[in-house]
Amino acid sequence: MNNNKEYTLKLAHDNNVRFIRMWFTDILGFLKSFAITIDELEDALEEGVRFDGATLHGFKLTTETEMIAIPDASTFQILPWRPRQDSVARIFCDIYLPDKTPYGGDCRYILKKNLKKAAQKGYMYYIGPEIEFFFLKNSQKPEILDRGGYFDLTPLDVASDYRRQTVLSLAEMGIDVISSHHEGANSQHEIDLRHEDALTTADNIMTFKVTAKEIGQINNIYASFMPKPITGQNGSGLHIHQSLFKDDVNIFYDPERRNSISKEAEHFIAGLLRHSREYFAITNQWINSYKRLIPGFNAPTHASWGINSPEAMIRIPGSLSGKATSKRIEARNPDPACNPYLAFAVMLASGLRGIDEKYELPEPVDSTDSSFYEPLPGSLAEALTYFANSGFMKDVLGDVIHQKFLENKYYEIDKYSRYITDYEIDTYLPIL
């Protein structure tokens, strides 16, 4: 920490940083921030900064509660879209109570807590995300910029320059991008980040979303991570490529077994499938999330796994021959509007339970009808029923997150149930 602190202070002064944005994430996955000046940075790194912790609780704000934001010096980065003169940096924070104990409502802490449990068993959890999103004309209605499709190039993909700006900005912040391309829906894009440990990847996803929105704002357009903004076209997923290492060895790889996946990998997949309905409200947390998860739009509808099926919930991607480190599994149900810290925590815990209890994996969807598998929740309300009744999820996330998340989601459903949609007006008003 002392080395990180000294390096961070030197980096800030060498780059003429005047302001530092203290970043943290609320329970719904929205990035929150307040700024300090360079003169306060050294004290902040040592003692933290006091702030109103009620902002962590999403829509359902509580009375003012003082918390302490303690910066993680290893996450200090200059924001490339801000002026080089009097530059601005960001740093992720961990949230503590006034007595300096970790706050149970801090999503970053919840992920770190579950990663520590995995580490006690000798495991390191790595994740590489494929992030789908839309570049639209504005935030008021989903007006598309192009009519491009999967992997289309200019002139159909008129937003390729915006995508390039996003990739270059990420690179300036130390975030490696493997590839980027136009996705299947009009105005839809995908950017794939290099795999990192789960905590770094969650931080990178939060940074990615801000970066894409900043690039959009600079170009007078809007970057949206809404799961399904356009009727009749594919929605956006957050495909999570994940692997488990032990003693620097990828334990998901076994060249002697079918599809080169180990018995541990099969147990891990079985854990993800068996507990999917319990954690689904976390990985797919919005009412709109369930408009994406319907047949015919390359999104899963059942707790299934397979090799090539575009609608399997868990897929085994191809890997380089003989390269053990590249063997991974891909979870295809999450969407980019989830809270990545919580999503990674629940998926890791579910997979590890599968390993601990040696869950058996059914046949892949490639060789059986998908109805063989349990259907995934078809609505947020259904998903919340499983989540609310899951003692396992309460244990993984802790009492504060479990309770506050439910309060926020019930509030969302209540607001939605009172709203008259355009569909109702267009369909019912002329005939009733």
C-alpha positions in Angstrom: 0.0 0.0 0.0 2.8 2.4 0.8 4.5 1.8 -2.5 1.2 2.3 -4.3 0.6 5.4 -2.3 3.9 7.0 -3.2 3.6 5.9 -6.8 0.1 7.3 -7.1 1.1 10.7 -5.5 4.1 11.0 -7.9 1.9 10.0 -10.9 -0.7 12.6 -10.0 1.8 15.4 -9.6 3.8 14.4 -12.8 0.5 14.6 -14.8 -0.6 17.9 -13.4 -3.7 16.3 -11.8 -5.9 18.9 -10.1 -9.0 16.8 -9.3 -9.5 13.2 -8.4 -12.9 11.6 -8.8 -13.6 9.0 -6.0 -15.6 6.2 -7.7 -17.8 3.7 -6.0 -20.9 1.7 -7.2 -24.3 1.6 -5.6 -26.4 -1.5 -5.1 -28.0 -1.2 -8.6 -24.7 -0.9 -10.4 -24.8 2.8 -11.0 -21.4 4.5 -10.6 -21.3 7.2 -8.0 -18.6 9.8 -7.5 -17.4 12.9 -5.7 -14.2 14.9 -6.3 -11.3 15.9 -4.1 -8.4 18.2 -5.0 -4.8 17.1 -5.4 -4.1 18.7 -2.0 -6.4 16.2 -0.3 -5.1 13.1 -2.1 -2.4 12.1 0.4 -4.7 12.3 3.4 -7.4 10.4 1.4 -5.1 7.6 0.6 -4.1 7.3 4.3 -7.4 8.0 6.1 -10.2 7.9 3.5 -12.9 10.6 2.9 -16.2 10.8 4.8 -19.4 11.0 2.7 -23.1 10.3 2.8 -23.4 6.5 2.5 -27.2 6.6 1.7 -26.2 7.1 -1.9 -25.2 3.4 -2.0 -28.7 2.2 -1.6 -30.1 2.8 -5.1 -33.6 4.2 -5.6 -34.6 3.4 -2.0 -32.5 6.0 -0.2 -32.3 5.8 3.6 -31.6 8.5 6.1 -28.1 10.0 6.0 -25.5 7.6 7.1 -21.8 8.6 7.3 -19.4 6.3 5.6 -15.7 6.4 4.7 -14.5 6.0 1.2 -10.9 4.6 1.2 -9.2 4.8 -2.2 -7.6 1.7 -3.8 -4.4 3.3 -4.9 -3.8 0.6 -7.5 -6.8 1.8 -9.5 -5.6 5.4 -10.0 -5.9 6.4 -13.7 -6.0 9.7 -15.6 -9.3 10.3 -17.5 -8.3 10.7 -21.1 -11.3 12.7 -22.2 -10.6 15.5 -19.7 -8.2 18.4 -20.6 -4.5 17.5 -20.3 -3.9 20.8 -18.6 -5.3 20.6 -15.0 -6.1 17.0 -15.7 -8.6 14.8 -13.8 -8.1 11.3 -12.5 -10.3 8.6 -11.1 -9.7 6.1 -8.3 -12.0 3.3 -7.1 -12.9 3.3 -3.4 -13.8 0.7 -0.8 -16.5 1.7 1.6 -16.1 1.5 5.4 -18.1 2.3 8.4 -16.9 5.1 10.7 -15.2 2.4 12.9 -13.1 1.4 9.9 -14.8 -2.0 9.4 -16.0 -2.9 5.8 -19.6 -1.9 5.0 -21.8 -4.8 4.1 -23.6 -2.7 1.5 -20.5 -2.1 -0.5 -20.7 -4.2 -3.7 -17.0 -4.2 -4.3 -16.5 -5.5 -0.7 -19.0 -8.3 -1.4 -17.1 -9.5 -4.4 -13.7 -9.3 -2.6 -15.3 -11.3 0.3 -16.3 -14.1 -2.1 -12.9 -14.0 -3.9 -11.3 -14.4 -0.5 -13.4 -17.5 0.1 -12.3 -18.9 -3.2 -8.6 -18.1 -2.5 -8.8 -20.0 0.8 -9.6 -23.1 -1.3 -6.6 -22.2 -3.6 -8.7 -20.7 -6.5 -8.2 -17.6 -8.6 -11.2 -16.5 -10.6 -10.6 -14.9 -14.0 -13.1 -13.2 -16.3 -13.1 -11.9 -19.8 -16.3 -9.9 -20.7 -17.9 -9.4 -24.1 -19.9 -6.2 -23.7 -22.7 -5.4 -26.1 -24.3 -1.9 -26.2 -26.0 0.6 -28.5 -24.8 3.9 -29.9 -28.1 5.9 -30.5 -29.0 9.4 -31.6 -30.2 10.4 -28.1 -31.5 9.2 -24.8 -35.1 10.0 -25.3 -36.0 7.3 -27.9 -34.1 4.6 -29.6 -33.2 6.3 -32.9 -30.6 4.2 -34.7 -27.4 5.6 -36.3 -27.1 2.7 -38.8 -28.7 -0.3 -40.2 -25.6 -2.5 -40.0 -25.6 -6.1 -38.8 -23.2 -8.6 -37.4 -19.6 -7.7 -38.3 -20.6 -5.2 -40.9 -18.1 -2.6 -41.9 -18.6 1.0 -43.3 -20.6 2.5 -44.8 -23.3 0.4 -43.0 -21.4 0.7 -39.7 -21.2 4.5 -39.4 -20.3 4.4 -35.7 -17.0 2.6 -36.2 -15.2 5.8 -35.4 -17.0 6.1 -32.1 -16.1 2.6 -31.3 -12.5 3.3 -32.2 -12.5 6.3 -29.9 -13.8 4.2 -27.1 -11.2 1.5 -27.6 -8.3 4.1 -27.7 -9.6 5.8 -24.5 -9.7 2.4 -22.7 -6.2 1.7 -23.8 -5.0 5.0 -22.3 -6.5 3.9 -19.0 -4.6 0.6 -19.1 -7.6 -1.5 -20.1 -6.7 -4.0 -22.9 -9.3 -4.6 -25.6 -9.1 -7.9 -27.6 -11.5 -7.0 -30.4 -14.5 -4.8 -31.3 -17.1 -5.0 -34.0 -20.7 -4.2 -35.0 -23.2 -6.5 -33.5 -26.4 -8.1 -34.9 -28.9 -5.4 -34.2 -29.0 -2.0 -35.9 -26.7 0.5 -34.1 -25.4 -2.3 -31.8 -21.8 -2.9 -31.0 -19.5 -5.2 -29.0 -16.2 -4.6 -27.4 -14.4 -7.5 -25.8 -11.9 -6.9 -22.9 -8.9 -9.1 -22.1 -9.4 -11.4 -19.2 -8.3 -10.3 -15.7 -9.0 -11.3 -12.2 -12.6 -10.8 -11.3 -12.2 -7.6 -9.2 -10.2 -5.9 -11.9 -12.7 -6.9 -14.6 -15.6 -5.5 -12.6 -13.7 -2.2 -12.2 -12.9 -2.3 -15.9 -16.6 -2.8 -16.9 -17.6 0.1 -14.8 -14.9 2.2 -16.4 -15.9 0.9 -19.9 -19.5 2.1 -19.4 -18.5 5.6 -18.3 -16.0 5.8 -21.2 -18.6 4.8 -23.8 -21.0 7.3 -22.5 -18.4 10.1 -22.4 -17.4 9.3 -26.0 -21.1 9.4 -27.0 -21.5 12.8 -25.3 -18.4 14.2 -27.0 -20.0 13.2 -30.4 -23.5 14.3 -29.5 -24.9 10.7 -29.5 -25.8 8.4 -26.6 -24.3 5.1 -25.5 -27.0 2.8 -24.0 -26.6 -0.4 -22.0 -30.3 -1.0 -21.8 -30.8 -4.7 -22.4 -33.5 -4.5 -25.1 -34.1 -0.9 -26.5 -35.4 -1.9 -29.9 -38.5 -4.1 -30.6 -37.9 -7.0 -33.0 -34.1 -6.9 -32.8 -31.5 -8.6 -30.6 -30.9 -7.2 -27.1 -27.5 -6.6 -25.5 -25.8 -9.2 -23.4 -22.8 -9.2 -21.2 -21.2 -12.6 -22.0 -18.9 -13.6 -19.1 -16.0 -15.9 -20.1 -14.7 -17.4 -16.8 -12.0 -19.8 -15.7 -10.7 -21.0 -12.4 -7.0 -21.4 -11.7 -5.2 -23.3 -8.9 -1.4 -23.0 -8.5 -1.3 -21.1 -11.8 -3.0 -24.0 -13.6 -6.3 -23.7 -15.3 -8.4 -26.4 -13.6 -11.1 -26.2 -16.3 -8.9 -27.9 -18.9 -8.5 -31.6 -19.3 -7.4 -32.8 -22.8 -8.4 -36.4 -21.9 -12.1 -35.6 -21.4 -14.9 -34.7 -23.7 -14.6 -31.2 -25.1 -11.4 -30.9 -23.1 -13.3 -29.7 -20.0 -12.4 -31.1 -16.6 -14.6 -32.7 -14.1 -14.2 -29.6 -12.0 -15.5 -27.5 -14.9 -18.5 -29.7 -15.3 -19.3 -29.4 -11.6 -18.8 -25.6 -11.8 -21.2 -25.4 -14.8 -23.7 -27.6 -13.0 -23.6 -25.2 -10.1 -24.3 -22.2 -12.4 -27.3 -24.1 -13.9 -28.7 -25.4 -10.6 -28.7 -22.0 -8.8 -29.4 -19.9 -11.9 -33.0 -19.1 -10.9 -31.8 -18.0 -7.4 -29.2 -15.5 -8.7 -31.1 -14.5 -11.9 -32.4 -11.3 -10.4 -28.8 -10.2 -9.9 -27.5 -11.0 -13.4 -30.7 -9.7 -15.1 -32.1 -7.1 -12.7 -34.4 -4.9 -14.7 -37.9 -5.3 -16.0 -36.6 -4.7 -19.5 -34.0 -7.5 -19.1 -36.7 -10.1 -19.7 -37.7 -8.6 -23.1 -34.3 -9.8 -24.3 -34.6 -13.4 -23.0 -37.1 -14.7 -25.5 -36.8 -17.4 -28.2 -35.3 -16.4 -31.6 -33.0 -13.6 -30.5 -29.7 -15.4 -29.6 -30.5 -15.3 -25.8 -31.0 -18.1 -23.4 -34.5 -19.1 -22.2 -33.6 -22.3 -20.3 -30.8 -23.2 -17.8 -29.0 -25.2 -20.4 -25.4 -25.7 -21.6 -23.9 -26.6 -24.9 -21.0 -26.2 -27.3 -22.4 -24.4 -30.3 -26.0 -23.5 -29.4 -26.6 -19.7 -29.6 -29.4 -20.0 -27.1 -27.6 -22.0 -24.4 -27.1 -20.3 -21.1 -23.6 -21.7 -20.7 -21.4 -22.3 -23.7 -18.0 -23.9 -24.1 -16.1 -21.7 -26.5 -13.4 -23.2 -28.7 -9.9 -22.7 -27.4 -6.4 -22.9 -28.9 -5.3 -26.5 -29.3 -3.1 -27.6 -26.4 -3.3 -24.2 -24.7 -4.7 -25.0 -21.3 -4.9 -21.4 -20.2 -7.5 -20.5 -22.8 -10.1 -23.1 -21.7 -13.1 -21.3 -20.3 -16.8 -21.3 -20.0 -19.1 -18.6 -21.2 -22.2 -17.4 -19.2 -24.6 -15.8 -21.8 -27.5 -14.8 -19.6 -26.2 -11.6 -17.9 -26.8 -8.3 -19.5 -24.7 -5.1 -19.4 -27.1 -3.3 -17.1 -26.3 -5.6 -14.2 -24.0 -4.8 -11.3 -20.8 -6.7 -12.3 -19.5 -6.9 -8.7 -22.6 -8.7 -7.5 -23.0 -10.8 -10.7 -19.5 -12.1 -10.4 -20.0 -12.9 -6.7 -23.1 -15.0 -7.2 -21.8 -16.8 -10.2 -18.5 -17.7 -8.4 -20.3 -18.9 -5.3 -22.7 -21.0 -7.4 -19.9 -22.6 -9.4 -17.9 -23.3 -6.3 -20.8 -25.0 -4.6 -21.2 -27.2 -7.7 -17.5 -28.2 -7.2 -17.8 -28.7 -3.4 -20.9 -30.8 -3.7 -20.0 -32.5 -7.0 -23.1 -31.6 -8.9 -23.6 -33.7 -12.0 -24.0 -32.1 -15.4 -26.8 -33.1 -17.7 -26.4 -33.7 -21.4 -25.7 -30.6 -23.5 -28.4 -28.8 -25.3 -26.7 -29.5 -28.6 -27.9 -33.2 -28.4 -31.2 -32.7 -26.5 -34.3 -30.5 -26.7 -34.0 -27.4 -24.5 -37.2 -28.3 -22.8 -35.1 -30.9 -21.0 -33.8 -28.1 -18.9 -35.5 -25.9 -16.3 -36.9 -22.7 -17.8 -35.2 -19.5 -16.7 -37.4 -16.8 -15.0 -39.7 -15.1 -17.5 -40.0 -11.8 -15.5 -38.3 -9.8 -12.9 -41.1 -10.6 -10.4 -40.6 -14.4 -10.9 -36.8 -14.0 -10.5 -37.3 -12.0 -7.3 -39.4 -14.8 -5.8 -36.5 -17.3 -6.2 -34.0 -14.7 -5.0 -36.0 -13.7 -1.9 -36.5 -17.3 -0.8 -32.8 -18.2 -1.3 -30.9 -18.6 1.9 -27.8 -19.3 -0.3 -28.0 -15.9 -2.0 -28.5 -14.2 1.3 -25.4 -15.9 2.6 -23.4 -14.9 -0.6 -24.4 -11.3 -0.6 -25.0 -10.6 3.1 -28.1 -9.3 4.8 -27.7 -5.6 3.7 -27.4 -6.3 0.0 -30.0 -9.0 -0.1 -32.6 -6.8 1.7 -31.8 -3.5 0.0 -31.8 -5.1 -3.5 -35.2 -6.6 -2.9 -36.6 -3.2 -1.7 -35.3 -1.5 -4.8 -36.6 -4.1 -7.2 -40.1 -4.2 -5.6 -40.1 -0.4 -5.9 -39.3 -0.7 -9.6 -42.1 -3.2 -10.2 -44.6 -1.1 -8.3 -43.7 2.0 -10.4 -43.9 0.0 -13.6 -47.3 -1.5 -12.7 -48.8 2.0 -12.4 -47.5 3.2 -15.8 -49.6 3.1 -19.0 -47.4 1.9 -21.9 -47.6 3.0 -25.5 -48.5 -0.6 -26.3 -51.7 -0.4 -24.2 -52.7 2.9 -25.8 -52.1 1.7 -29.3 -53.7 -1.7 -28.8 -56.6 -1.1 -26.4 -57.7 2.5 -26.8 -59.1 2.1 -30.4 -61.1 -1.0 -29.5 -62.2 -0.7 -25.9 
